[in-house]
């Protein structure tokens, strides 16, 4: 997407202001209890390859203080990527990794300075049977131990496919949770995908409070049907424009000690940075106590 000169100047001015008020912005984002708001880099997957450094600065200009990294950024050397993120004024506690790449990327993640290595999605050939999910659970346990030995934490990010009932009556998510070590594999609950998969996000956060370390945020068009395809993104809208009641959910997450809430809006009808700013302004308007 091309950036107009007017948009460039506006974002540059916002970035300069953000740099001058970084401490105040971080105080807001943490809201005195340590929860920061960030963006999953997948949201700008179309823009990032051409100018990652510029994209990171634009993210910071919208108000967010954290970025969760994504494989599109891993073409850069770890030290180079770390510097780009820090030069933009962003924290980077977490990064998503392709399932099969996790064991080979531990050293890279460590050099980046990540706290969390997140398994973004399981390969589709694991989705249809208890055996597929058990196989994934076995690998996640093994990799989780390696990640912990490197002083980081392995985390699993859900979609909706995990909540489809399997032939034995359980869901894939049930199988994963029963067969992974709760110390080795923590959770990043994507609240939109929970709802899309027919789940109650408040109940799920409570049930897995001992595993929950991060949440993903995006809103859902009212009266959207439950489905189990993570490729169905047509129901995604900006926070506050859909049917999910965010204030009690974010308040609950904070009360449970969740430190990082990440915007992960897969698709936008608006220009992506306009959408991002709208999302941040909505979060700011919640005035959580």
Helices and strands as residue ranges (DSSP letters): H 5-20, H 22-30, E 36-40, G 41-44, H 45-48, H 52-61, E 66-68, G 71-73, H 78-87, E 94-97, G 99-105, H 106-112, E 116-119, G 124-126, H 130-149, E 153-157, G 161-163, H 172-179, E 185-190, H 191-196, H 201-207, E 212-217, E 219-220, E 236-237, H 246-255, E 260-263, H 272-285
